[in-house]
């Protein structure tokens, strides 16, 4: 389920980039946030399932976990992109609230 959601967001971001859409930063931040959040969770679950063997050099799971952690930290982590997505997506509502008060 988590990987399918990330895949769907990735396809959406790729379509936005190929179309030259105005919501490219929003789409990219959405996929980066979800990959950082869910990718790490999936890798940690895989390590839990395999126990101590999951973090040894003989199994690829530990390498995937390290790689996903580095992907999350590259170009802004999941929290940064979540804030960026929310500020982009809900900018108009925030302006309306500011003007109303």
Number of C-alpha atoms within 10 A of each C-alpha: 7 13 13 9 14 21 15 12 20 19 14 17 23 15 14 18 16 10 10 10 12 10 14 18 17 20 23 19 26 23 24 28 24 23 25 23 20 19 22 21 15 16 21 17 14 17 20 13 11 12 11 10 15 21 19 13 10 10 13 12 19 20 16 18 22 14 15 22 17 14 18 21 14 12 11 15 19 23 17 14 22 20 14 16 21 13 14 14 15 10 12 11 11 12 10 10 10 9 8 7 5
